[in-house]
Amino acid sequence: MTSGTVCVDANFVVHLVGRGTVAARYINLWDSWQESAYTPVAPTLIYYEISNVFHRLLLAGQLLPEEADQSLEDAMSLNIRLYGDVELHTEALNLARSLRLPATYDAHYLALAQRLECEFWTSDRKLVNSVKPTLPWVKLVS
């Protein structure tokens, strides 16, 4: 799959705006996409998932309130094009069923990438391993 578009999920964005050495891999990849004029895309649920991650990190004492606020602000400013049409939900349900995924959340990202014929990038190794034989355009940031 080749296009000027790339699909990212919530865990990708959380790592991207995170602090520390792990973030560097995501930043380098993101910067290369920006230099190549790629358009990052995601289903609308991405911001629900991202805000939940920062909330959970806050509750676990892994982020201070101001760090959670800043991380969410950084994530929201990435200029990711969002998709949330009715057909995407139907496509996600069908894809989740055919791939035997435990939920449709990940399937929304997969359905969007499939529709736009672009790569989907994640740090969810379990997801990648479960769909890689069927969906070779799913990429793991490692």
N, CA, C and O atoms as a GROMACS GRO file, in nm:
protein
  568
    1MET      N    1   0.085  -0.118   0.000
    1MET     CA    2   0.000   0.000   0.000
    1MET      C    3   0.089   0.124   0.000
    1MET      O    4   0.178   0.138   0.084
    2THR      N    5   0.064   0.209  -0.092
    2THR     CA    6   0.140   0.334  -0.096
    2THR      C    7   0.044   0.449  -0.119
    2THR      O    8  -0.042   0.443  -0.207
    3SER      N    9   0.059   0.551  -0.041
    3SER     CA   10  -0.019   0.673  -0.058
    3SER      C   11   0.048   0.782   0.023
    3SER      O   12   0.145   0.756   0.094
    4GLY      N   13  -0.002   0.902   0.012
    4GLY     CA   14   0.050   1.013   0.090
    4GLY      C   15  -0.019   1.024   0.224
    4GLY      O   16  -0.025   1.132   0.283
    5THR      N   17  -0.071   0.911   0.271
    5THR     CA   18  -0.146   0.907   0.395
    5THR      C   19  -0.090   0.797   0.484
    5THR      O   20  -0.042   0.695   0.435
    6VAL      N   21  -0.098   0.818   0.614
    6VAL     CA   22  -0.056   0.716   0.709
    6VAL      C   23  -0.153   0.719   0.826
    6VAL      O   24  -0.188   0.826   0.876
    7CYS      N   25  -0.196   0.601   0.868
    7CYS     CA   26  -0.290   0.590   0.979
    7CYS      C   27  -0.212   0.558   1.107
    7CYS      O   28  -0.125   0.472   1.108
    8VAL      N   29  -0.246   0.629   1.215
    8VAL     CA   30  -0.181   0.606   1.344
    8VAL      C   31  -0.289   0.582   1.450
    8VAL      O   32  -0.402   0.629   1.437
    9ASP      N   33  -0.251   0.508   1.553
    9ASP     CA   34  -0.347   0.484   1.660
    9ASP      C   35  -0.308   0.560   1.786
    9ASP      O   36  -0.208   0.631   1.789
   10ALA      N   37  -0.389   0.544   1.889
   10ALA     CA   38  -0.370   0.619   2.012
   10ALA      C   39  -0.237   0.587   2.079
   10ALA      O   40  -0.170   0.678   2.129
   11ASN      N   41  -0.197   0.461   2.080
   11ASN     CA   42  -0.071   0.430   2.147
   11ASN      C   43   0.047   0.490   2.073
   11ASN      O   44   0.148   0.526   2.135
   12PHE      N   45   0.037   0.502   1.942
   12PHE     CA   46   0.142   0.570   1.866
   12PHE      C   47   0.153   0.715   1.911
   12PHE      O   48   0.263   0.764   1.939
   13VAL      N   49   0.040   0.784   1.919
   13VAL     CA   50   0.040   0.925   1.955
   13VAL      C   51   0.086   0.945   2.099
   13VAL      O   52   0.159   1.040   2.128
   14VAL      N   53   0.044   0.858   2.190
   14VAL     CA   54   0.087   0.870   2.329
   14VAL      C   55   0.239   0.859   2.339
   14VAL      O   56   0.303   0.935   2.411
   15HIS      N   57   0.296   0.764   2.264
   15HIS     CA   58   0.443   0.753   2.263
   15HIS      C   59   0.508   0.875   2.195
   15HIS      O   60   0.613   0.922   2.238
   16LEU      N   61   0.445   0.924   2.091
   16LEU     CA   62   0.499   1.038   2.017
   16LEU      C   63   0.512   1.162   2.105
   16LEU      O   64   0.613   1.231   2.099
   17VAL      N   65   0.412   1.190   2.185
   17VAL     CA   66   0.415   1.311   2.268
   17VAL      C   67   0.475   1.283   2.406
   17VAL      O   68   0.483   1.373   2.489
   18GLY      N   69   0.517   1.158   2.428
   18GLY     CA   70   0.575   1.121   2.556
   18GLY      C   71   0.714   1.178   2.574
   18GLY      O   72   0.773   1.238   2.484
   19ARG      N   73   0.763   1.157   2.690
   19ARG     CA   74   0.897   1.204   2.723
   19ARG      C   75   0.989   1.083   2.727
   19ARG      O   76   0.944   0.971   2.752
   20GLY      N   77   1.116   1.103   2.704
   20GLY     CA   78   1.211   0.994   2.718
   20GLY      C   79   1.263   0.940   2.586
   20GLY      O   80   1.232   0.991   2.479
   21THR      N   81   1.342   0.837   2.598
   21THR     CA   82   1.412   0.783   2.482
   21THR      C   83   1.320   0.710   2.386
   21THR      O   84   1.346   0.708   2.266
   22VAL      N   85   1.213   0.649   2.435
   22VAL     CA   86   1.120   0.578   2.347
   22VAL      C   87   1.056   0.675   2.249
   22VAL      O   88   1.033   0.640   2.133
   23ALA      N   89   1.027   0.796   2.293
   23ALA     CA   90   0.961   0.895   2.208
   23ALA      C   91   1.044   0.928   2.084
   23ALA      O   92   0.988   0.962   1.980
   24ALA      N   93   1.176   0.918   2.093
   24ALA     CA   94   1.263   0.954   1.981
   24ALA      C   95   1.231   0.874   1.856
   24ALA      O   96   1.232   0.930   1.746
   25ARG      N   97   1.203   0.745   1.869
   25ARG     CA   98   1.168   0.662   1.753
   25ARG      C   99   1.042   0.712   1.684
   25ARG      O  100   1.034   0.717   1.561
   26TYR      N  101   0.946   0.750   1.764
   26TYR     CA  102   0.818   0.799   1.710
   26TYR      C  103   0.836   0.937   1.648
   26TYR      O  104   0.779   0.966   1.542
   27ILE      N  105   0.912   1.020   1.713
   27ILE     CA  106   0.939   1.155   1.662
   27ILE      C  107   1.011   1.148   1.528
   27ILE      O  108   0.977   1.221   1.435
   28ASN      N  109   1.110   1.060   1.517
   28ASN     CA  110   1.183   1.045   1.391
   28ASN      C  111   1.091   0.999   1.278
   28ASN      O  112   1.098   1.051   1.167
   29LEU      N  113   1.006   0.904   1.307
   29LEU     CA  114   0.912   0.854   1.207
   29LEU      C  115   0.813   0.965   1.169
   29LEU      O  116   0.786   0.987   1.051
   30TRP      N  117   0.758   1.033   1.269
   30TRP     CA  118   0.664   1.142   1.245
   30TRP      C  119   0.728   1.252   1.161
   30TRP      O  120   0.668   1.301   1.066
   31ASP      N  121   0.850   1.290   1.197
   31ASP     CA  122   0.921   1.395   1.123
   31ASP      C  123   0.944   1.354   0.978
   31ASP      O  124   0.933   1.437   0.887
   32SER      N  125   0.976   1.227   0.954
   32SER     CA  126   0.996   1.181   0.816
   32SER      C  127   0.866   1.190   0.737
   32SER      O  128   0.868   1.222   0.618
   33TRP      N  129   0.753   1.162   0.802
   33TRP     CA  130   0.624   1.175   0.734
   33TRP      C  131   0.594   1.321   0.703
   33TRP      O  132   0.544   1.353   0.596
   34GLN      N  133   0.626   1.408   0.797
   34GLN     CA  134   0.600   1.550   0.776
   34GLN      C  135   0.685   1.603   0.660
   34GLN      O  136   0.637   1.680   0.577
   35GLU      N  137   0.811   1.561   0.654
   35GLU     CA  138   0.901   1.602   0.546
   35GLU      C  139   0.852   1.550   0.411
   35GLU      O  140   0.873   1.615   0.308
   36SER      N  141   0.788   1.435   0.410
   36SER     CA  142   0.737   1.376   0.287
   36SER      C  143   0.594   1.420   0.257
   36SER      O  144   0.531   1.369   0.164
   37ALA      N  145   0.542   1.511   0.335
   37ALA     CA  146   0.406   1.566   0.318
   37ALA      C  147   0.298   1.460   0.331
   37ALA      O  148   0.196   1.467   0.262
   38TYR      N  149   0.318   1.362   0.417
   38TYR     CA  150   0.217   1.262   0.445
   38TYR      C  151   0.109   1.325   0.533
   38TYR      O  152   0.136   1.413   0.614
   39THR      N  153  -0.013   1.278   0.514
   39THR     CA  154  -0.125   1.323   0.596
   39THR      C  155  -0.155   1.214   0.699
   39THR      O  156  -0.193   1.103   0.661
   40PRO      N  157  -0.138   1.242   0.828
   40PRO     CA  158  -0.176   1.144   0.929
   40PRO      C  159  -0.327   1.141   0.947
   40PRO      O  160  -0.392   1.245   0.950
   41VAL      N  161  -0.382   1.020   0.959
   41VAL     CA  162  -0.527   1.003   0.973
   41VAL      C  163  -0.555   0.907   1.088
   41VAL      O  164  -0.470   0.828   1.129
   42ALA      N  165  -0.678   0.916   1.138
   42ALA     CA  166  -0.724   0.825   1.244
   42ALA      C  167  -0.876   0.834   1.255
   42ALA      O  168  -0.935   0.934   1.213
   43PRO      N  169  -0.938   0.732   1.310
   43PRO     CA  170  -1.080   0.744   1.341
   43PRO      C  171  -1.099   0.841   1.458
   43PRO      O  172  -1.007   0.863   1.537
   44THR      N  173  -1.218   0.898   1.468
   44THR     CA  174  -1.244   0.998   1.572
   44THR      C  175  -1.222   0.945   1.713
   44THR      O  176  -1.198   1.022   1.805
   45LEU      N  177  -1.230   0.815   1.730
   45LEU     CA  178  -1.213   0.761   1.864
   45LEU      C  179  -1.073   0.780   1.919
   45LEU      O  180  -1.051   0.757   2.038
   46ILE      N  181  -0.977   0.820   1.838
   46ILE     CA  182  -0.839   0.833   1.884
   46ILE      C  183  -0.827   0.927   2.002
   46ILE      O  184  -0.752   0.898   2.096
   47TYR      N  185  -0.898   1.039   2.001
   47TYR     CA  186  -0.883   1.136   2.110
   47TYR      C  187  -0.950   1.088   2.239
   47TYR      O  188  -0.908   1.126   2.348
   48TYR      N  189  -1.053   1.007   2.228
   48TYR     CA  190  -1.113   0.946   2.346
   48TYR      C  191  -1.012   0.852   2.411
   48TYR      O  192  -0.994   0.853   2.533
   49GLU      N  193  -0.945   0.772   2.328
   49GLU     CA  194  -0.847   0.678   2.380
   49GLU      C  195  -0.726   0.749   2.439
   49GLU      O  196  -0.676   0.710   2.545
   50ILE      N  197  -0.679   0.853   2.372
   50ILE     CA  198  -0.562   0.927   2.420
   50ILE      C  199  -0.591   0.993   2.554
   50ILE      O  200  -0.511   0.982   2.647
   51SER      N  201  -0.704   1.061   2.565
   51SER     CA  202  -0.736   1.128   2.692
   51SER      C  203  -0.751   1.025   2.804
   51SER      O  204  -0.716   1.054   2.919
   52ASN      N  205  -0.804   0.907   2.773
   52ASN     CA  206  -0.816   0.802   2.873
   52ASN      C  207  -0.680   0.752   2.920
   52ASN      O  208  -0.660   0.728   3.039
   53VAL      N  209  -0.586   0.737   2.828
   53VAL     CA  210  -0.451   0.694   2.865
   53VAL      C  211  -0.387   0.794   2.962
   53VAL      O  212  -0.331   0.756   3.064
   54PHE      N  213  -0.396   0.923   2.929
   54PHE     CA  214  -0.336   1.023   3.017
   54PHE      C  215  -0.406   1.026   3.153
   54PHE      O  216  -0.341   1.048   3.255
   55HIS      N  217  -0.535   1.006   3.154
   55HIS     CA  218  -0.608   1.000   3.281
   55HIS      C  219  -0.560   0.882   3.365
   55HIS      O  220  -0.537   0.895   3.485
   56ARG      N  221  -0.546   0.766   3.301
   56ARG     CA  222  -0.502   0.647   3.374
   56ARG      C  223  -0.358   0.663   3.426
   56ARG      O  224  -0.327   0.618   3.536
   57LEU      N  225  -0.272   0.726   3.345
   57LEU     CA  226  -0.135   0.752   3.391
   57LEU      C  227  -0.134   0.849   3.509
   57LEU      O  228  -0.053   0.835   3.601
   58LEU      N  229  -0.224   0.945   3.507
   58LEU     CA  230  -0.239   1.039   3.617
   58LEU      C  231  -0.284   0.966   3.743
   58LEU      O  232  -0.227   0.986   3.851
   59LEU      N  233  -0.385   0.881   3.730
   59LEU     CA  234  -0.435   0.805   3.845
   59LEU      C  235  -0.328   0.712   3.902
   59LEU      O  236  -0.322   0.689   4.023
   60ALA      N  237  -0.244   0.659   3.815
   60ALA     CA  238  -0.137   0.567   3.858
   60ALA      C  239  -0.017   0.641   3.916
   60ALA      O  240   0.079   0.578   3.961
   61GLY      N  241  -0.022   0.774   3.914
   61GLY     CA  242   0.090   0.852   3.967
   61GLY      C  243   0.208   0.860   3.873
   61GLY      O  244   0.318   0.897   3.914
   62GLN      N  245   0.188   0.825   3.746
   62GLN     CA  246   0.297   0.829   3.649
   62GLN      C  247   0.304   0.961   3.575
   62GLN      O  248   0.403   0.988   3.506
   63LEU      N  249   0.202   1.044   3.588
   63LEU     CA  250   0.201   1.179   3.532
   63LEU      C  251   0.145   1.275   3.636
   63LEU      O  252   0.053   1.240   3.711
   64LEU      N  253   0.199   1.393   3.641
   64LEU     CA  254   0.141   1.501   3.721
   64LEU      C  255   0.027   1.562   3.643
   64LEU      O  256   0.023   1.550   3.520
   65PRO      N  257  -0.067   1.628   3.709
   65PRO     CA  258  -0.180   1.688   3.637
   65PRO      C  259  -0.137   1.780   3.523
   65PRO      O  260  -0.194   1.775   3.414
   66GLU      N  261  -0.038   1.863   3.546
   66GLU     CA  262   0.007   1.954   3.440
   66GLU      C  263   0.073   1.879   3.324
   66GLU      O  264   0.066   1.923   3.209
   67GLU      N  265   0.138   1.765   3.354
   67GLU     CA  266   0.197   1.684   3.248
   67GLU      C  267   0.088   1.617   3.163
   67GLU      O  268   0.099   1.610   3.041
   68ALA      N  269  -0.017   1.570   3.229
   68ALA     CA  270  -0.129   1.509   3.156
   68ALA      C  271  -0.195   1.614   3.067
   68ALA      O  272  -0.226   1.587   2.951
   69ASP      N  273  -0.216   1.734   3.121
   69ASP     CA  274  -0.277   1.842   3.043
   69ASP      C  275  -0.191   1.878   2.923
   69ASP      O  276  -0.242   1.895   2.812
   70GLN      N  277  -0.061   1.890   2.944
   70GLN     CA  278   0.030   1.927   2.835
   70GLN      C  279   0.038   1.817   2.731
   70GLN      O  280   0.041   1.845   2.611
   71SER      N  281   0.043   1.692   2.775
   71SER     CA  282   0.049   1.580   2.682
   71SER      C  283  -0.076   1.574   2.594
   71SER      O  284  -0.067   1.551   2.474
   72LEU      N  285  -0.192   1.596   2.656
   72LEU     CA  286  -0.316   1.596   2.578
   72LEU      C  287  -0.316   1.713   2.479
   72LEU      O  288  -0.356   1.696   2.363
   73GLU      N  289  -0.272   1.829   2.524
   73GLU     CA  290  -0.265   1.945   2.434
   73GLU      C  291  -0.171   1.917   2.317
   73GLU      O  292  -0.202   1.950   2.202
   74ASP      N  293  -0.056   1.856   2.346
   74ASP     CA  294   0.040   1.822   2.240
   74ASP      C  295  -0.022   1.723   2.141
   74ASP      O  296  -0.006   1.737   2.019
   75ALA      N  297  -0.092   1.624   2.192
   75ALA     CA  298  -0.156   1.524   2.105
   75ALA      C  299  -0.262   1.588   2.017
   75ALA      O  300  -0.272   1.557   1.899
   76MET      N  301  -0.341   1.677   2.075
   76MET     CA  302  -0.450   1.740   2.002
   76MET      C  303  -0.399   1.838   1.895
   76MET      O  304  -0.474   1.874   1.804
   77SER      N  305  -0.276   1.881   1.906
   77SER     CA  306  -0.223   1.978   1.811
   77SER      C  307  -0.149   1.913   1.693
   77SER      O  308  -0.086   1.983   1.614
   78LEU      N  309  -0.155   1.784   1.681
   78LEU     CA  310  -0.079   1.712   1.578
   78LEU      C  311  -0.140   1.722   1.438
   78LEU      O  312  -0.078   1.677   1.341
   79ASN      N  313  -0.257   1.776   1.427
   79ASN     CA  314  -0.320   1.794   1.296
   79ASN      C  315  -0.344   1.660   1.226
   79ASN      O  316  -0.308   1.641   1.110
   80ILE      N  317  -0.406   1.569   1.299
   80ILE     CA  318  -0.443   1.439   1.244
   80ILE      C  319  -0.582   1.454   1.184
   80ILE      O  320  -0.674   1.504   1.249
   81ARG      N  321  -0.598   1.411   1.060
   81ARG     CA  322  -0.729   1.417   0.993
   81ARG      C  323  -0.815   1.303   1.047
   81ARG      O  324  -0.775   1.187   1.045
   82LEU      N  325  -0.933   1.338   1.095
   82LEU     CA  326  -1.021   1.241   1.160
   82LEU      C  327  -1.133   1.192   1.068
   82LEU      O  328  -1.183   1.267   0.984
   83TYR      N  329  -1.169   1.066   1.084
   83TYR     CA  330  -1.280   1.004   1.011
   83TYR      C  331  -1.373   0.939   1.112
   83TYR      O  332  -1.328   0.870   1.203
   84GLY      N  333  -1.501   0.960   1.096
   84GLY     CA  334  -1.598   0.901   1.187
   84GLY      C  335  -1.732   0.875   1.122
   84GLY      O  336  -1.835   0.880   1.188
   85ASP      N  337  -1.730   0.846   0.994
   85ASP     CA  338  -1.855   0.824   0.921
   85ASP      C  339  -1.917   0.690   0.957
   85ASP      O  340  -1.850   0.601   1.009
   86VAL      N  341  -2.043   0.676   0.930
   86VAL     CA  342  -2.118   0.556   0.964
   86VAL      C  343  -2.058   0.433   0.898
   86VAL      O  344  -2.050   0.327   0.960
   87GLU      N  345  -2.016   0.446   0.774
   87GLU     CA  346  -1.961   0.330   0.703
   87GLU      C  347  -1.836   0.276   0.771
   87GLU      O  348  -1.811   0.155   0.767
   88LEU      N  349  -1.758   0.363   0.834
   88LEU     CA  350  -1.636   0.318   0.901
   88LEU      C  351  -1.671   0.221   1.014
   88LEU      O  352  -1.600   0.123   1.035
   89HIS      N  353  -1.779   0.249   1.086
   89HIS     CA  354  -1.820   0.160   1.195
   89HIS      C  355  -1.861   0.023   1.141
   89HIS      O  356  -1.830  -0.080   1.200
   90THR      N  357  -1.931   0.024   1.031
   90THR     CA  358  -1.971  -0.103   0.968
   90THR      C  359  -1.849  -0.180   0.919
   90THR      O  360  -1.839  -0.301   0.940
   91GLU      N  361  -1.757  -0.110   0.856
   91GLU     CA  362  -1.633  -0.174   0.808
   91GLU      C  363  -1.553  -0.230   0.925
   91GLU      O  364  -1.497  -0.340   0.915
   92ALA      N  365  -1.547  -0.156   1.035
   92ALA     CA  366  -1.474  -0.202   1.153
   92ALA      C  367  -1.537  -0.327   1.213
   92ALA      O  368  -1.468  -0.421   1.251
   93LEU      N  369  -1.668  -0.327   1.222
   93LEU     CA  370  -1.737  -0.444   1.276
   93LEU      C  371  -1.709  -0.567   1.190
   93LEU      O  372  -1.680  -0.675   1.242
   94ASN      N  373  -1.719  -0.551   1.060
   94ASN     CA  374  -1.693  -0.664   0.969
   94ASN      C  375  -1.549  -0.710   0.977
   94ASN      O  376  -1.522  -0.831   0.975
   95LEU      N  377  -1.457  -0.617   0.985
   95LEU     CA  378  -1.315  -0.652   0.993
   95LEU      C  379  -1.283  -0.720   1.126
   95LEU      O  380  -1.209  -0.819   1.129
   96ALA      N  381  -1.337  -0.668   1.234
   96ALA     CA  382  -1.315  -0.730   1.366
   96ALA      C  383  -1.366  -0.873   1.367
   96ALA      O  384  -1.304  -0.963   1.424
   97ARG      N  385  -1.480  -0.893   1.305
   97ARG     CA  386  -1.538  -1.027   1.298
   97ARG      C  387  -1.451  -1.120   1.213
   97ARG      O  388  -1.422  -1.232   1.254
   98SER      N  389  -1.408  -1.073   1.097
   98SER     CA  390  -1.330  -1.160   1.008
   98SER      C  391  -1.191  -1.190   1.065
   98SER      O  392  -1.136  -1.297   1.040
   99LEU      N  393  -1.135  -1.094   1.140
   99LEU     CA  394  -1.001  -1.115   1.199
   99LEU      C  395  -1.007  -1.175   1.339
   99LEU      O  396  -0.905  -1.206   1.400
  100ARG      N  397  -1.130  -1.192   1.388
  100ARG     CA  398  -1.153  -1.246   1.522
  100ARG      C  399  -1.086  -1.162   1.630
  100ARG      O  400  -1.022  -1.215   1.722
  101LEU      N  401  -1.101  -1.031   1.617
  101LEU     CA  402  -1.047  -0.940   1.718
  101LEU      C  403  -1.141  -0.936   1.837
  101LEU      O  404  -1.262  -0.954   1.821
  102PRO      N  405  -1.088  -0.913   1.957
  102PRO     CA  406  -1.174  -0.914   2.077
  102PRO      C  407  -1.264  -0.791   2.090
  102PRO      O  408  -1.360  -0.793   2.166
  103ALA      N  409  -1.234  -0.684   2.016
  103ALA     CA  410  -1.313  -0.560   2.021
  103ALA      C  411  -1.300  -0.490   1.886
  103ALA      O  412  -1.217  -0.527   1.804
  104THR      N  413  -1.383  -0.389   1.865
  104THR     CA  414  -1.378  -0.318   1.736
  104THR      C  415  -1.290  -0.194   1.739
  104THR      O  416  -1.270  -0.132   1.634
  105TYR      N  417  -1.238  -0.155   1.855
  105TYR     CA  418  -1.157  -0.033   1.862
  105TYR      C  419  -1.042  -0.037   1.761
  105TYR      O  420  -1.030   0.052   1.677
  106ASP      N  421  -0.959  -0.138   1.770
  106ASP     CA  422  -0.846  -0.151   1.677
  106ASP      C  423  -0.893  -0.166   1.533
  106ASP      O  424  -0.829  -0.119   1.440
  107ALA      N  425  -1.006  -0.233   1.516
  107ALA     CA  426  -1.059  -0.255   1.381
  107ALA      C  427  -1.096  -0.125   1.312
  107ALA      O  428  -1.092  -0.118   1.189
  108HIS      N  429  -1.130  -0.022   1.387
  108HIS     CA  430  -1.158   0.109   1.326
  108HIS      C  431  -1.035   0.164   1.255
  108HIS      O  432  -1.044   0.215   1.144
  109TYR      N  433  -0.920   0.153   1.320
  109TYR     CA  434  -0.795   0.199   1.259
  109TYR      C  435  -0.762   0.114   1.136
  109TYR      O  436  -0.723   0.167   1.032
  110LEU      N  437  -0.778  -0.017   1.150
  110LEU     CA  438  -0.750  -0.108   1.039
  110LEU      C  439  -0.842  -0.081   0.921
  110LEU      O  440  -0.799  -0.078   0.806
  111ALA      N  441  -0.970  -0.061   0.950
  111ALA     CA  442  -1.067  -0.035   0.843
  111ALA      C  443  -1.036   0.096   0.771
  111ALA      O  444  -1.048   0.105   0.649
  112LEU      N  445  -0.995   0.196   0.847
  112LEU     CA  446  -0.962   0.325   0.785
  112LEU      C  447  -0.838   0.312   0.697
  112LEU      O  448  -0.838   0.362   0.585
  113ALA      N  449  -0.736   0.247   0.746
  113ALA     CA  450  -0.614   0.227   0.666
  113ALA      C  451  -0.644   0.146   0.541
  113ALA      O  452  -0.592   0.175   0.433
  114GLN      N  453  -0.727   0.045   0.555
  114GLN     CA  454  -0.764  -0.038   0.440
  114GLN      C  455  -0.839   0.046   0.337
  114GLN      O  456  -0.812   0.039   0.218
  115ARG      N  457  -0.934   0.126   0.385
  115ARG     CA  458  -1.012   0.212   0.296
  115ARG      C  459  -0.923   0.310   0.221
  115ARG      O  460  -0.940   0.330   0.100
  116LEU      N  461  -0.829   0.372   0.290
  116LEU     CA  462  -0.744   0.475   0.231
  116LEU      C  463  -0.620   0.417   0.163
  116LEU      O  464  -0.539   0.490   0.105
  117GLU      N  465  -0.606   0.285   0.171
  117GLU     CA  466  -0.492   0.214   0.112
  117GLU      C  467  -0.360   0.273   0.159
  117GLU      O  468  -0.273   0.308   0.080
  118CYS      N  469  -0.348   0.282   0.292
  118CYS     CA  470  -0.226   0.336   0.351
  118CYS      C  471  -0.176   0.243   0.461
  118CYS      O  472  -0.247   0.152   0.504
  119GLU      N  473  -0.054   0.266   0.505
  119GLU     CA  474   0.000   0.189   0.616
  119GLU      C  475  -0.064   0.234   0.746
  119GLU      O  476  -0.106   0.349   0.762
  120PHE      N  477  -0.072   0.140   0.839
  120PHE     CA  478  -0.120   0.167   0.974
  120PHE      C  479  -0.005   0.138   1.069
  120PHE      O  480   0.052   0.029   1.067
  121TRP      N  481   0.030   0.237   1.152
  121TRP     CA  482   0.143   0.225   1.244
  121TRP      C  483   0.095   0.222   1.388
  121TRP      O  484   0.011   0.302   1.429
  122THR      N  485   0.151   0.129   1.466
  122THR     CA  486   0.115   0.111   1.605
  122THR      C  487   0.233   0.057   1.683
  122THR      O  488   0.332   0.012   1.625
  123SER      N  489   0.223   0.062   1.814
  123SER     CA  490   0.322  -0.005   1.898
  123SER      C  491   0.259  -0.125   1.968
  123SER      O  492   0.318  -0.182   2.061
  124ASP      N  493   0.141  -0.163   1.923
  124ASP     CA  494   0.068  -0.276   1.980
  124ASP      C  495   0.116  -0.405   1.912
  124ASP      O  496   0.062  -0.447   1.810
  125ARG      N  497   0.217  -0.466   1.971
  125ARG     CA  498   0.278  -0.586   1.914
  125ARG      C  499   0.177  -0.701   1.902
  125ARG      O  500   0.177  -0.774   1.803
  126LYS      N  501   0.091  -0.716   2.001
  126LYS     CA  502  -0.009  -0.823   1.998
  126LYS      C  503  -0.102  -0.806   1.878
  126LYS      O  504  -0.133  -0.904   1.809
  127LEU      N  505  -0.146  -0.684   1.853
  127LEU     CA  506  -0.232  -0.659   1.738
  127LEU      C  507  -0.159  -0.690   1.608
  127LEU      O  508  -0.211  -0.759   1.520
  128VAL      N  509  -0.038  -0.638   1.596
  128VAL     CA  510   0.039  -0.660   1.473
  128VAL      C  511   0.059  -0.809   1.448
  128VAL      O  512   0.038  -0.856   1.336
  129ASN      N  513   0.097  -0.882   1.550
  129ASN     CA  514   0.119  -1.026   1.534
  129ASN      C  515  -0.008  -1.100   1.494
  129ASN      O  516  -0.003  -1.198   1.420
  130SER      N  517  -0.123  -1.052   1.542
  130SER     CA  518  -0.247  -1.123   1.511
  130SER      C  519  -0.300  -1.094   1.370
  130SER      O  520  -0.373  -1.176   1.314
  131VAL      N  521  -0.264  -0.980   1.312
  131VAL     CA  522  -0.318  -0.946   1.180
  131VAL      C  523  -0.214  -0.944   1.068
  131VAL      O  524  -0.251  -0.937   0.951
  132LYS      N  525  -0.088  -0.950   1.102
  132LYS     CA  526   0.019  -0.938   1.002
  132LYS      C  527   0.007  -1.038   0.887
  132LYS      O  528   0.029  -0.999   0.772
  133PRO      N  529  -0.028  -1.163   0.912
  133PRO     CA  530  -0.039  -1.256   0.799
  133PRO      C  531  -0.146  -1.214   0.697
  133PRO      O  532  -0.133  -1.243   0.578
  134THR      N  533  -0.249  -1.147   0.744
  134THR     CA  534  -0.359  -1.106   0.658
  134THR      C  535  -0.342  -0.962   0.607
  134THR      O  536  -0.381  -0.931   0.494
  135LEU      N  537  -0.285  -0.876   0.689
  135LEU     CA  538  -0.275  -0.733   0.658
  135LEU      C  539  -0.130  -0.689   0.665
  135LEU      O  540  -0.087  -0.636   0.768
  136PRO      N  541  -0.053  -0.708   0.560
  136PRO     CA  542   0.091  -0.678   0.563
  136PRO      C  543   0.123  -0.528   0.574
  136PRO      O  544   0.238  -0.493   0.600
  137TRP      N  545   0.027  -0.443   0.557
  137TRP     CA  546   0.048  -0.299   0.566
  137TRP      C  547   0.036  -0.248   0.709
  137TRP      O  548   0.047  -0.127   0.733
  138VAL      N  549   0.015  -0.338   0.805
  138VAL     CA  550   0.015  -0.300   0.946
  138VAL      C  551   0.160  -0.306   0.994
  138VAL      O  552   0.226  -0.408   0.983
  139LYS      N  553   0.207  -0.192   1.049
  139LYS     CA  554   0.348  -0.177   1.083
  139LYS      C  555   0.365  -0.155   1.232
  139LYS      O  556   0.288  -0.083   1.295
  140LEU      N  557   0.468  -0.217   1.288
  140LEU     CA  558   0.503  -0.204   1.429
  140LEU      C  559   0.619  -0.108   1.446
  140LEU      O  560   0.722  -0.121   1.380
  141VAL      N  561   0.602  -0.011   1.534
  141VAL     CA  562   0.714   0.077   1.571
  141VAL      C  563   0.790   0.001   1.678
  141VAL      O  564   0.737  -0.026   1.786
  142SER      N  565   0.916  -0.033   1.648
  142SER     CA  566   0.992  -0.111   1.746
  142SER      C  567   1.124  -0.044   1.776
  142SER      O  568   1.202  -0.094   1.857
   0.00000   0.00000   0.00000
